[in-house]
Amino acid sequence: GKFTLLQDSGTDGSFLVHHFLSFYLRAGCKVCFVALLQSFSHYNVVAQKLGVSLTAAKDRGQLVFLEGLKSCLDLLFGEEEEQPGQPSPLQFLRESTSDLKALFDFVQTSLTPTSSDSWKVPVLLVDDLGILLSLGASPVAVLDFIHYCRVTVCSQLKGNIVVLVHSNEDSEDEENKLVVNSLCHHSDLILWVEGLATGFCKDVHGQIKIIRRVSLELTGEQDHVQLYQYKIQDKNVTFFAPGLSAAVL
């Protein structure tokens, strides 16, 4: 029943998406992956380095993968073959309104358990939510989509949601700022990845701020905040306290 927000600014936080994807698949969860940023082959190559086969997960029905790039091209150039009563999840691209109901229906259908399912809790993973804004969806439509997903996945199905968004305090993209700020207020856990203020460093790739939203539980406590620096390696990521990189010590 948790909503986790992955937020990055000044660097790329996609390594967290790959972590959660492989983590939940290894844990035996049913995963619906709305992948709007990269192709299936890209995620599959990275997942294989982490010891998980996305192709095998799809074949056994554990992973439902929406390849946003391909669906967009098929819709825009008229190559999408619609099945009766089953519109494309990104159907809003062809319509005048930015209604994401078709995308929500896709998520709900994918994660609603059937009698033959033996998977553990359902999980919705979205990479990257801001792409919907770039495709023409309004901030209200995007926030409505997330709200209905939270009600269905977190509240009703007792599953988890993990969403990646990009943020930049210097950006003039007001719509993206609105979505990011709203999601921050509703998240149970925020993993905020930032680039180093001092610039590029080969031994320290950035810092991650872990914010546990204890204040949501209305206990009067302050949110718990932890700060680490990290270095991305070929098959894993090393975390350490600020200033305690192995290269420094």
Secondary structure, DSSP 8 states (H G I E B T S, - for coil): --EEEEEEESS--HHHHHHHHHHHHHTTEEEEEEE-SS-HHHHHHHHHHTT--HHHHHHTTSEEEEEHHHHHHHHHTT----BTTB--TTGGGGSSS---HHHHHHHHHHHS--TT---EEEEEEEE-THHHHHTT--HHHHHHHHHHHIIIIIIIS--EEEEEEE--TT---HHHHHHHHHHHHH-SEEEEEE--TT---SS--EEEEEEE-GGGGTSS---EEEEEEEEE-SS-EEEE-TT--TTT-
